[in-house]
């Protein structure tokens, strides 16, 4: 038996349906699917539940993390903690799978070898067609650097503490796992004998001005730099400071009862003081933080003082504070239940967190 791990957040449900239909048509039925909905909004969440009524091989795990950074690593690890099959395949919800896919996975299963698979990409027009897998016209194929779509020995993946949950946002988490396995002396192979997966085209999710969900403007660069260190220092085990694959719904329910509230401004020094004096000190309570723009920020009076060489109040931009606070959460509170918003219209940051 093989477990397929899929992760999801606010994806077009027609894409999910096509993916699951391709798994339903597998010639080998010796598999199950664990699908982790990591923070979909209520309309997508309800739609997904209804869709899954038609696929009894899928186990759904729902995490109400819609006001958190996307963390694919944590979503995968939550599923990984729940399974006990010998092998697991970490895939994507936007794939179509060849009818022989499970048979090939069984043949490739190995205690010490990890295999990742080449993917064929479909155009927008081709993705909207309903065909047999073999009849789709592939626009291009992935190369060795595309390190997702991976078959693991479950015990081996667990032995290195799964995926590294430092990676938030997008990018690097798949390559990180492969690197750490290689650092431990295990073989990682790229499978190209047969094209077993097709990527369904979908539009990229661009942020709008009204989007208040957490977003760090340079997190991809942070992830890339962190990945470079994995190679340099030969990391094998991830998540050694914090537990991995943790999700506690009761803690998220507790966010509705705020015990202490704080308001600070974008004046330099206020956020570091709050982090070190409150966030890193308080325990076992729910606190709320609001960061607002200081009344003197960018005022004519402050600009005039600066021109005259007089002492002025120093400020940080709200974007800079946003990035700093999110980095603090990733470093120190990645397992805590929290809700985070940055409203760029009102220029206000809000955080509710269970410490």
C-alpha positions as CSV (number, residue, x, y, z in Angstrom):
1,X,0.0,0.0,0.0
2,X,1.2,3.5,-0.9
3,X,0.0,6.8,0.5
4,X,-0.2,9.8,-1.8
5,X,0.1,13.1,0.1
6,X,-1.5,16.1,-1.5
7,X,-1.8,19.7,-0.2
8,X,-4.4,22.3,-1.1
9,X,-5.4,25.9,-0.5
10,X,-8.0,27.8,-2.6
11,X,-7.3,25.9,-5.8
12,X,-9.9,25.7,-8.6
13,X,-12.0,22.7,-7.7
14,X,-12.3,21.6,-11.3
15,X,-8.5,21.1,-11.3
16,X,-8.9,19.0,-8.1
17,X,-11.7,16.9,-9.7
18,X,-9.5,16.1,-12.8
19,X,-6.6,15.1,-10.5
20,X,-8.8,12.8,-8.4
21,X,-10.5,11.3,-11.4
22,X,-7.1,10.3,-12.8
23,X,-6.3,8.6,-9.5
24,X,-9.8,6.9,-9.5
25,X,-8.8,5.4,-12.9
26,X,-5.6,3.7,-11.6
27,X,-5.2,0.1,-12.7
28,X,-3.7,-0.7,-9.3
29,X,-6.0,0.3,-6.4
30,X,-3.5,-0.4,-3.6
31,X,-3.2,3.2,-2.5
32,X,-4.8,5.9,-0.5
33,X,-4.7,9.6,-0.5
34,X,-4.2,12.0,2.4
35,X,-5.3,15.5,1.3
36,X,-4.3,18.4,3.6
37,X,-6.4,21.6,3.2
38,X,-4.0,24.1,4.7
39,X,-6.1,27.2,5.2
40,X,-8.7,27.5,2.4
41,X,-11.3,30.1,2.8
42,X,-14.8,28.9,3.7
43,X,-16.2,28.8,0.1
44,X,-13.3,26.6,-1.1
45,X,-13.4,24.6,2.1
46,X,-17.1,23.7,1.7
47,X,-16.7,23.0,-2.0
48,X,-13.8,20.6,-1.4
49,X,-15.7,18.7,1.3
50,X,-18.6,18.2,-1.1
51,X,-16.3,17.1,-4.0
52,X,-14.6,14.5,-1.8
53,X,-17.9,12.7,-1.2
54,X,-17.3,11.0,-4.5
55,X,-13.8,9.7,-3.7
56,X,-13.7,7.3,-0.8
57,X,-10.0,6.7,-1.1
58,X,-9.3,10.3,0.1
59,X,-8.8,11.2,3.8
60,X,-9.2,15.0,4.3
61,X,-7.3,16.8,7.0
62,X,-8.4,20.4,7.4
63,X,-6.3,23.1,9.0
64,X,-7.9,26.5,9.7
65,X,-4.7,28.4,8.8
66,X,-6.2,30.8,6.2
67,X,-4.6,33.8,7.9
68,X,-1.2,32.3,8.1
69,X,1.7,32.1,5.6
70,X,1.4,29.2,3.2
71,X,3.7,26.4,4.5
72,X,3.7,23.4,2.2
73,X,6.3,21.7,4.4
74,X,4.1,21.8,7.4
75,X,1.1,20.7,5.5
76,X,3.0,17.7,4.1
77,X,4.4,16.9,7.6
78,X,0.9,16.9,9.2
79,X,-0.1,14.2,6.7
80,X,3.2,12.3,7.1
81,X,2.6,12.1,10.9
82,X,-0.7,10.4,10.2
83,X,0.4,7.6,7.9
84,X,2.1,4.2,8.5
85,X,2.4,2.8,4.9
86,X,5.8,1.6,3.8
87,X,6.0,4.2,1.0
88,X,4.5,7.6,0.4
89,X,4.4,9.8,-2.6
90,X,4.3,13.6,-2.2
91,X,2.5,15.0,-5.2
92,X,0.6,18.1,-6.3
93,X,-3.2,18.6,-6.6
94,X,-2.9,20.0,-10.1
95,X,-1.5,16.9,-11.7
96,X,-3.1,14.2,-13.9
97,X,-1.7,10.7,-13.2
98,X,-1.1,8.0,-15.7
99,X,-3.3,4.9,-15.2
100,X,-0.1,2.8,-14.5
101,X,1.2,5.4,-12.0
102,X,0.7,3.3,-8.9
103,X,2.1,0.2,-10.6
104,X,5.3,2.1,-11.4
105,X,5.5,3.4,-7.8
106,X,5.4,-0.1,-6.5
107,X,8.3,-1.1,-8.7
108,X,10.3,1.9,-7.7
109,X,9.8,1.4,-3.9
110,X,13.1,1.1,-2.1
111,X,14.2,1.4,1.5
112,X,17.2,3.7,0.8
113,X,16.5,5.2,-2.7
114,X,14.3,8.2,-3.3
115,X,12.7,8.7,-6.8
116,X,11.3,11.9,-8.2
117,X,9.5,12.0,-11.5
118,X,9.5,14.0,-14.7
119,X,6.4,16.1,-15.4
120,X,4.8,17.0,-18.7
121,X,3.2,20.5,-18.8
122,X,0.0,21.1,-20.7
123,X,-1.0,24.4,-22.3
124,X,-4.1,26.3,-21.2
125,X,-6.1,25.0,-24.2
126,X,-4.9,21.4,-23.8
127,X,-5.7,21.4,-20.0
128,X,-9.4,22.1,-20.7
129,X,-9.8,19.1,-22.9
130,X,-10.9,15.7,-21.6
131,X,-8.8,12.9,-23.1
132,X,-7.1,9.7,-22.2
133,X,-3.8,10.3,-20.6
134,X,-1.8,9.1,-23.6
135,X,-3.6,11.5,-26.0
136,X,-2.6,14.7,-24.3
137,X,-0.2,17.0,-26.2
138,X,2.6,18.0,-23.9
139,X,4.0,21.5,-24.3
140,X,7.3,20.8,-22.5
141,X,8.8,18.5,-19.8
142,X,10.5,19.2,-16.5
143,X,14.2,18.9,-16.0
144,X,16.3,17.5,-13.1
145,X,16.0,20.7,-11.1
146,X,12.2,20.3,-10.7
147,X,12.4,18.3,-7.5
148,X,8.8,17.8,-6.5
149,X,6.7,14.7,-7.3
150,X,8.7,12.4,-5.1
151,X,8.4,8.8,-3.9
152,X,9.9,8.2,-0.4
153,X,10.3,5.3,1.9
154,X,8.1,6.6,4.8
155,X,10.4,5.6,7.6
156,X,13.4,7.2,5.8
157,X,11.6,10.5,5.4
158,X,10.5,10.5,9.0
159,X,14.0,9.7,10.1
160,X,15.2,13.1,8.8
161,X,12.1,14.8,10.4
162,X,10.2,15.2,7.2
163,X,10.1,18.5,5.3
164,X,11.8,21.6,6.9
165,X,9.1,23.9,8.2
166,X,11.4,26.9,8.0
167,X,10.3,27.2,4.4
168,X,7.2,29.4,4.2
169,X,5.7,30.9,1.1
170,X,6.9,29.3,-2.1
171,X,10.0,27.4,-3.2
172,X,13.0,25.3,-2.1
173,X,11.3,22.8,0.3
174,X,11.4,19.9,-2.2
175,X,15.0,20.4,-3.1
176,X,15.9,20.7,0.6
177,X,14.6,17.2,1.3
178,X,16.5,15.7,-1.6
179,X,19.7,17.5,-0.4
180,X,19.4,16.2,3.1
181,X,18.8,12.7,2.0
182,X,21.9,12.9,-0.2
183,X,23.8,14.4,2.8
184,X,22.9,11.3,4.7
185,X,24.3,9.1,2.0
186,X,21.1,8.1,0.2
187,X,20.5,7.9,-3.5
188,X,18.0,10.3,-5.2
189,X,17.1,9.4,-8.7
190,X,15.2,11.3,-11.5
191,X,12.7,9.0,-13.3
192,X,12.3,9.7,-17.1
193,X,11.6,6.2,-18.5
194,X,7.9,7.0,-18.9
195,X,5.9,10.2,-18.5
196,X,3.5,9.5,-15.6
197,X,2.3,13.0,-14.6
198,X,0.8,15.9,-16.5
199,X,0.6,19.4,-15.0
200,X,-2.8,21.1,-15.6
201,X,-2.4,24.7,-16.6
202,X,-3.8,27.3,-14.2
203,X,-3.4,31.0,-13.8
204,X,-0.9,32.2,-11.2
205,X,-2.4,33.6,-8.0
206,X,-1.4,37.3,-8.1
207,X,-1.9,39.4,-5.1
208,X,-4.3,42.3,-5.2
209,X,-4.1,45.6,-3.4
210,X,-7.0,44.5,-1.2
211,X,-5.3,41.2,-0.2
212,X,-4.6,41.2,3.6
213,X,-3.3,37.6,3.9
214,X,0.3,37.3,5.1
215,X,3.0,38.1,2.5
216,X,6.7,38.6,2.9
217,X,8.2,40.6,0.0
218,X,11.5,38.7,-0.1
219,X,10.7,35.3,1.4
220,X,11.7,33.4,-1.7
221,X,15.2,34.9,-1.5
222,X,15.4,34.0,2.2
223,X,14.4,30.4,1.3
224,X,17.0,30.2,-1.4
225,X,19.8,31.5,0.9
226,X,18.7,29.0,3.6
227,X,18.8,26.2,1.0
228,X,22.4,27.1,0.2
229,X,23.3,26.5,3.8
230,X,21.9,23.0,3.7
231,X,24.6,22.1,1.1
232,X,27.4,24.0,2.9
233,X,26.8,22.6,6.4
234,X,25.6,19.1,5.2
235,X,22.3,19.2,7.1
236,X,20.5,15.9,7.5
237,X,17.8,16.4,10.1
238,X,15.4,19.4,9.9
239,X,13.1,20.8,12.6
240,X,15.5,19.9,15.4
241,X,14.5,22.9,17.6
242,X,10.7,22.7,17.1
243,X,8.5,19.7,16.7
244,X,7.2,19.0,13.2
245,X,3.8,18.2,11.7
246,X,2.0,19.8,14.6
247,X,-1.6,21.1,14.4
248,X,-3.9,21.6,17.3
249,X,-7.4,22.8,16.4
250,X,-8.2,23.7,20.0
251,X,-5.4,26.3,20.0
252,X,-7.0,27.9,16.9
253,X,-10.3,28.0,18.6
254,X,-8.7,29.7,21.6
255,X,-7.8,32.7,19.3
256,X,-11.3,33.9,19.7
257,X,-10.6,34.9,23.4
258,X,-7.9,37.6,23.5
259,X,-6.4,38.1,27.0
260,X,-4.0,41.0,26.3
261,X,-4.0,43.7,23.6
262,X,-1.2,45.9,22.5
263,X,-0.8,48.8,20.1
264,X,2.6,50.0,18.8
265,X,3.6,52.3,15.9
266,X,6.2,52.2,13.1
267,X,8.7,54.3,15.2
268,X,12.1,52.6,15.1
269,X,12.6,50.4,18.2
270,X,9.0,49.7,19.1
271,X,8.7,46.4,17.3
272,X,12.0,44.9,18.5
273,X,11.0,46.0,22.0
274,X,7.7,44.3,21.8
275,X,9.1,41.1,20.4
276,X,11.7,40.8,23.1
277,X,9.5,42.2,25.9
278,X,6.3,40.4,25.2
279,X,6.3,37.8,22.4
280,X,9.4,36.0,23.6
281,X,8.4,36.3,27.2
282,X,4.7,35.7,27.6
283,X,3.3,32.1,27.9
284,X,0.0,30.3,27.9
285,X,-2.3,33.2,26.8
286,X,-3.7,34.8,23.6
287,X,-2.4,38.2,22.8
288,X,-3.3,40.7,20.1
289,X,-1.0,43.2,18.5
290,X,-1.9,46.2,16.3
291,X,0.8,48.1,14.4
292,X,-0.3,51.5,13.2
293,X,1.4,54.4,11.4
294,X,2.8,57.0,13.8
295,X,1.1,60.4,13.6
296,X,4.4,62.1,12.7
297,X,5.4,59.7,10.0
298,X,6.2,61.5,6.7
299,X,4.7,64.8,8.0
300,X,5.8,68.2,6.7
301,X,7.1,69.1,10.1
302,X,9.5,66.1,10.1
303,X,10.6,66.7,6.6
304,X,11.4,70.4,7.4
305,X,13.4,69.4,10.5
306,X,15.4,67.0,8.4
307,X,16.2,69.7,5.8
308,X,17.4,72.0,8.6
309,X,19.6,69.3,10.1
310,X,17.5,69.1,13.3
311,X,16.8,65.9,15.2
312,X,13.9,63.9,13.8
313,X,12.0,60.8,14.8
314,X,13.2,57.7,12.9
315,X,10.7,55.3,11.4
316,X,10.5,52.0,9.7
317,X,8.2,51.4,6.7
318,X,5.2,49.3,7.4
319,X,6.4,46.8,4.7
320,X,9.7,46.5,6.6
321,X,7.9,45.9,9.9
322,X,5.7,43.3,8.2
323,X,8.7,41.4,7.0
324,X,10.4,41.5,10.4
325,X,7.4,40.3,12.3
326,X,6.7,37.5,9.8
327,X,10.4,36.4,10.1
328,X,10.0,36.4,13.9
329,X,7.0,34.2,13.6
330,X,8.8,31.7,11.3
331,X,11.9,31.6,13.6
332,X,10.1,31.4,17.0
333,X,6.4,30.6,16.7
334,X,6.0,28.4,13.6
335,X,3.9,25.9,15.6
336,X,1.7,28.4,17.4
337,X,-1.8,29.1,16.4
338,X,-2.0,32.7,14.9
339,X,-3.9,35.0,12.6
340,X,-2.1,37.7,10.7
341,X,-3.2,40.5,8.4
342,X,-1.5,43.4,6.7
343,X,-4.0,45.8,5.3
344,X,-2.1,48.0,2.8
345,X,-5.1,50.3,2.3
346,X,-5.4,51.3,6.0
347,X,-1.7,50.7,6.6
348,X,-2.3,48.5,9.6
349,X,-0.8,45.2,10.7
350,X,-2.7,42.9,13.1
351,X,-1.5,39.7,14.8
352,X,-3.5,37.5,17.2
353,X,-1.4,34.6,18.6
354,X,-1.6,31.9,21.2
355,X,1.7,31.8,23.1
